[in-house]
Each structure stands twice: as C-alpha cells, then as structure tokens.
Amino acid sequence: MREFADTRLWCLHHIGPDDVHPAPDFATAQAWADYANAELCKGFEDISRFVVAIWPWAPESHADNLSHSIAGWTLPTPAPSDQAVNFDMSPHDDPEFVAAWLKMEERCYLWSEGNIEKAHLGWLMARAALSGDAPAFSDRAGLIEAFQKLRTTAVLLLNNSEGCAANHYGGDMQVFGMPQWLVDCRADIELATSLIASAAPTAPTLTAGEGGGDD
C-alpha cells in the first residue's frame, strides 16, 4: 500500500488570545501543546488552552515565522551546576539572561533598567531552584527584600494586564467585571503582601494604581 507524505502545515493554536505559532510537524506541535497546557494553563483552563491545528494562513507566512516559533517554544534543558548562583551578578553580565531578554524585546517587551534588574532577580531565584542551590542571602532581611522586589514586579504586570483587559473589553467590564484570572492574581498578590508585611512591618501595601513605574 502506497504511503503519502503529510504536506499539511501545522501550528500551535492558543485558544483564548487566538494566537497561532507555526510548528515544523504535527508531533512537535503536540509536544508544545502538552507542555503549555500542563505548565502555562494550569488553573486557567476555562479561558486558555493550546491545541494542534492546521496553519490557517498562507504557506509563506508559515515559513517566514517558523524559525522564530521554534526558538520561542524549544525549551532548554537546564544543565546541572556545581557552582552556587551569584545573586550579586549584574543582568548585563549574565549572557543567558541577556539572550532571553533580547527575545522578549523582539516581542515588544521594552522595560526600564529598574524592571530589568527585578526580572533578573526572579531569573536568578528560578535558576537556583532548578540547580538545587539555596538562595545566597546572608540574612533574613535580604530574603525579605528580594521578595519585595518580586512582589513589585508582579504588581506592575498585574496592573498592565488589568489595563489591557479594560481596553479590550470596554463597556463589558462594567457588566461582567474583571476577568476571573486577574481577580485571582490580585488576591494572590494581596496574600503575599500580607505575609511579607508580617515578616517586615515596613513592607508597602498593594494599591489599585501601584506598579506604573520604577521604584
């Protein structure tokens, strides 16, 4: 029996934002979808999920965007390291972070120097968790300060997301309110804020307009 090659163009379809990402083949697209649904959509399945689909646009656009899609969705395997994470490292001296940040800028994420430093701290803490290193803070105050910086960045992202939602939904916001996933995010940040405040009474409180600029 003669077998025919699959000449269809496949993609990863993000239902919710309705984004499509070209994939080299069906199997790769399915692997991306499985990962994204398990890691990125957990708790938000009612508004966001990934599926494999046929590429809906011209073949030329699939070819033009394929390399960018592969670069964005191919996850590096963290190599085990015997060296402790250096939390005093400047973001500009961290080549892996710089490479990742350049990819973010390609997607129009243009942030100030202060926010780059906060994002880098989160990057270092994630790297430490993956490598099994404990955060290299000499005292409890340093750890509290790190959590405060991460919290500030989370509030910034939340307020930007709430602004985007208000612009997108318009008058529907007056009827239905804020999307539930943003309501949940604000509740989580408020809980984290109260926990930080209990450990450091001088910690700031979360306000609705907070996060629009640098500290």
C-alpha positions as CSV (number, residue, x, y, z in Angstrom):
1,M,0.0,0.0,0.0
2,R,1.4,3.4,-1.1
3,E,2.0,5.9,1.7
4,F,1.6,9.6,1.1
5,A,3.7,12.3,2.8
6,D,1.9,14.7,5.0
7,T,2.3,18.0,3.3
8,R,0.0,19.9,5.6
9,L,1.3,22.9,7.6
10,W,0.8,22.5,11.4
11,C,0.7,25.1,14.1
12,L,0.1,25.5,17.8
13,H,-3.2,27.4,18.4
14,H,-3.6,29.3,21.6
15,I,-7.4,29.4,22.3
16,G,-8.2,32.5,24.2
17,P,-5.9,35.1,22.7
18,D,-6.4,33.3,19.4
19,D,-2.7,33.2,18.6
20,V,-1.1,30.7,16.2
21,H,2.5,29.6,16.2
22,P,3.9,27.6,13.2
23,A,5.3,24.2,14.0
24,P,7.6,22.0,11.9
25,D,5.3,19.0,12.1
26,F,2.3,17.6,14.0
27,A,4.3,15.7,16.6
28,T,6.2,18.9,17.6
29,A,3.1,20.9,17.8
30,Q,1.5,18.3,20.0
31,A,4.5,18.3,22.3
32,W,4.3,22.1,22.6
33,A,0.6,21.9,23.3
34,D,1.1,19.2,26.0
35,Y,3.7,21.3,27.7
36,A,1.8,24.6,27.5
37,N,-1.4,23.1,28.8
38,A,0.3,21.4,31.7
39,E,2.6,24.3,32.7
40,L,1.1,27.5,31.4
41,C,-2.7,27.0,31.6
42,K,-2.9,25.3,34.9
43,G,-5.8,26.9,36.8
44,F,-6.9,28.9,33.7
45,E,-8.3,26.1,31.6
46,D,-11.6,27.8,31.2
47,I,-10.1,30.8,29.3
48,S,-6.8,29.5,27.9
49,R,-5.7,26.3,26.3
50,F,-3.4,25.1,23.5
51,V,-4.4,22.7,20.6
52,V,-2.8,21.5,17.4
53,A,-4.3,22.9,14.3
54,I,-3.8,23.3,10.5
55,W,-2.0,26.6,9.7
56,P,-4.7,29.0,8.7
57,W,-2.7,31.5,6.7
58,A,-0.5,31.4,3.6
59,P,2.3,28.9,3.4
60,E,4.8,31.8,3.0
61,S,3.9,33.2,6.4
62,H,4.3,29.8,8.0
63,A,7.8,29.6,6.5
64,D,8.7,33.2,7.5
65,N,7.7,32.7,11.2
66,L,8.8,29.0,11.7
67,S,12.3,29.7,13.0
68,H,11.1,32.3,15.4
69,S,8.4,29.9,16.7
70,I,10.9,27.1,17.2
71,A,13.3,29.5,19.1
72,G,10.4,30.6,21.3
73,W,9.0,27.2,22.1
74,T,12.0,24.9,22.3
75,L,12.8,24.7,26.0
76,P,16.4,24.3,27.1
77,T,17.3,21.6,29.4
78,P,19.0,23.1,32.5
79,A,22.4,21.6,33.0
80,P,23.4,20.6,36.5
81,S,25.8,23.0,38.1
82,D,28.2,22.7,40.9
83,Q,28.6,26.4,41.3
84,A,26.3,28.5,43.6
85,V,24.2,31.1,41.9
86,N,25.7,34.6,42.2
87,F,22.9,36.9,43.3
88,D,25.2,39.9,43.0
89,M,25.6,39.5,39.3
90,S,24.5,42.3,37.1
91,P,21.9,41.4,34.5
92,H,24.2,42.7,31.8
93,D,26.9,40.3,32.8
94,D,24.6,37.3,32.6
95,P,24.7,36.1,29.0
96,E,21.8,33.6,29.3
97,F,19.6,36.3,30.8
98,V,20.6,38.8,28.1
99,A,19.8,36.3,25.3
100,A,16.4,35.7,26.9
101,W,15.7,39.4,27.3
102,L,16.5,40.1,23.7
103,K,13.9,37.6,22.7
104,M,11.4,39.4,24.9
105,E,12.3,42.7,23.2
106,E,11.6,41.1,19.8
107,R,8.1,40.7,21.1
108,C,8.0,44.4,22.1
109,Y,8.5,44.0,25.8
110,L,10.6,47.2,26.3
111,W,11.1,47.8,30.0
112,S,13.2,50.2,32.0
113,E,16.6,49.4,33.6
114,G,15.0,49.1,37.1
115,N,12.5,46.5,35.9
116,I,15.2,44.5,34.1
117,E,17.0,44.2,37.4
118,K,13.9,43.0,39.2
119,A,13.2,40.4,36.4
120,H,16.9,39.3,36.7
121,L,16.4,38.6,40.4
122,G,13.5,36.4,39.6
123,W,15.6,34.7,36.9
124,L,18.4,34.0,39.4
125,M,16.0,32.6,42.0
126,A,14.5,30.3,39.4
127,R,18.0,29.2,38.4
128,A,18.9,28.5,42.0
129,A,15.7,26.4,42.4
130,L,16.5,24.4,39.2
131,S,20.1,23.7,40.2
132,G,19.3,22.9,43.8
133,D,21.2,25.9,45.2
134,A,19.7,27.7,48.2
135,P,19.4,31.5,47.7
136,A,22.7,33.1,48.7
137,F,21.3,35.6,51.2
138,S,23.3,36.2,54.3
139,D,20.4,37.2,56.5
140,R,16.6,37.2,56.7
141,A,16.4,40.9,55.7
142,G,18.0,40.2,52.3
143,L,15.4,37.5,51.6
144,I,12.6,39.8,52.5
145,E,14.0,42.5,50.3
146,A,14.1,40.0,47.4
147,F,10.5,39.0,47.9
148,Q,9.5,42.7,48.0
149,K,11.2,43.3,44.6
150,L,9.5,40.3,43.1
151,R,6.1,41.5,44.5
152,T,6.7,44.9,43.0
153,T,7.3,43.4,39.6
154,A,4.2,41.2,39.9
155,V,2.1,44.2,40.8
156,L,3.4,46.0,37.7
157,L,2.5,43.1,35.4
158,L,-0.9,42.8,37.1
159,N,-1.8,46.5,36.6
160,N,-0.6,46.4,33.0
161,S,-2.8,43.3,32.4
162,E,-5.8,44.9,34.0
163,G,-5.3,48.0,31.8
164,C,-5.2,45.8,28.7
165,A,-8.3,44.0,29.8
166,A,-10.2,47.2,30.3
167,N,-9.1,48.4,26.9
168,H,-10.1,45.1,25.3
169,Y,-13.5,44.5,26.9
170,G,-14.6,48.2,27.2
171,G,-18.2,48.5,28.4
172,D,-18.4,44.8,29.2
173,M,-16.2,45.4,32.2
174,Q,-19.0,47.4,33.8
175,V,-21.4,44.5,33.4
176,F,-19.2,41.4,34.0
177,G,-16.3,42.9,36.0
178,M,-12.6,41.9,35.7
179,P,-11.8,38.5,34.2
180,Q,-11.6,35.9,37.0
181,W,-7.9,35.0,36.4
182,L,-6.9,38.7,37.1
183,V,-9.1,38.7,40.2
184,D,-7.3,35.6,41.4
185,C,-3.9,37.1,40.6
186,R,-4.7,40.2,42.6
187,A,-5.9,38.1,45.5
188,D,-2.7,36.0,45.5
189,I,-0.5,39.2,45.4
190,E,-2.5,40.7,48.3
191,L,-2.0,37.5,50.3
192,A,1.8,37.6,49.5
193,T,1.8,41.2,50.5
194,S,0.3,40.5,53.9
195,L,2.8,37.7,54.5
196,I,5.7,40.0,53.7
197,A,4.2,42.7,55.9
198,S,4.0,40.2,58.8
199,A,7.7,39.5,58.4
200,A,8.7,43.1,57.7
201,P,6.3,45.7,59.1
202,T,7.7,48.4,56.8
203,A,6.7,46.5,53.7
204,P,4.3,48.5,51.4
205,T,0.7,47.6,50.8
206,L,-0.9,46.9,47.5
207,T,-2.9,49.7,45.9
208,A,-5.0,49.7,42.8
209,G,-2.8,52.2,41.0
210,E,0.5,50.7,42.1
211,G,3.1,49.4,39.6
212,G,3.1,52.1,36.9
213,G,6.8,53.0,37.2
214,D,10.1,52.3,38.7
215,D,10.8,52.4,42.4
